[in-house]
Amino acid sequence: RQALDVLFNHPNVGPFVSQQLIRKLVTANPSPAYVQRVATVFNNNGSGVRGDLFAVTRAILTDIEARGGGLASNPSTFGKLREPVLRLTQMWRAFDASGAGGRFNYDNPQGAFIQAPLRAPSVFNFFRPDFAPTGAIANAGLVSPEFQVTDEASISTMINELNYLVGRYRSTANPQPNPSNVVFDFRSWETLAQNPPAMVDQLNLLLMSGQMPSAMRTELINYANQIPLSEGAAVRVSEVLYLLMTSPQYAVQR
């Protein structure tokens, strides 16, 4: 206990923990000023408490850099690569995914998404916090830890699995025959699918925080219009969703 107290009160702990949490939640390469502002809250939450992670998380997410200042000042370096399994869980949440008896019967996520809860290969998680892929990122002195589990093989398996998953949905036109599968609920989207611009805008808000590039928006709308509603409104939703989820614009959280 004494050893932990000494470590906890070391002056380097606040900046270190703050930087790692910012990398996980907002951007892989936060500015020193951003780290300092968050570390100040770690050292003292305003009431004399050190290490208040609720206050630290609030400071991270409400900081000017997290709310758009970082992207505006550093558009080429701000952001982070989304972890593979977090892409899956975001999609599940966004479309009210469910399975039989409330269970998510999906027992091998690491097969396609490289990650699974409580199955990290080391105490350092699935990737090193200072990992930088060879090339432009490393040459610029930047890091992008999530790229350690991103390569040609993992991208291929993840895209194939996403294609399989988004094809399983629950809708008024196509009830899911196998209740043991984890399925998406597209019923509330069937009307929206009849208006591709509105559907794409809602997907943009839900999955990309309204940051979809205009060229990508146009491409998705045009693609949706090519899918006749006679094939089913939910098919139009799933096809557009698959394109969005496998795009590089979505892969980088900004």
PyMOL commands that set and color helices and strands:
alter all, ss='L'
color gray80, all
select helices_A, chain A and resi 2-8+13-25+32-43+53-62+65-73+84-94+100-102+109-113+136-139+145-149+152-166+187-189+192-194+196-208+214-225+229-231+233-245+248-251
alter helices_A, ss='H'
color red, helices_A
select strands_A, chain A and resi 80-81+169-170+184-185+252-253
alter strands_A, ss='S'
color yellow, strands_A
deselect
rebuild
show_as cartoon
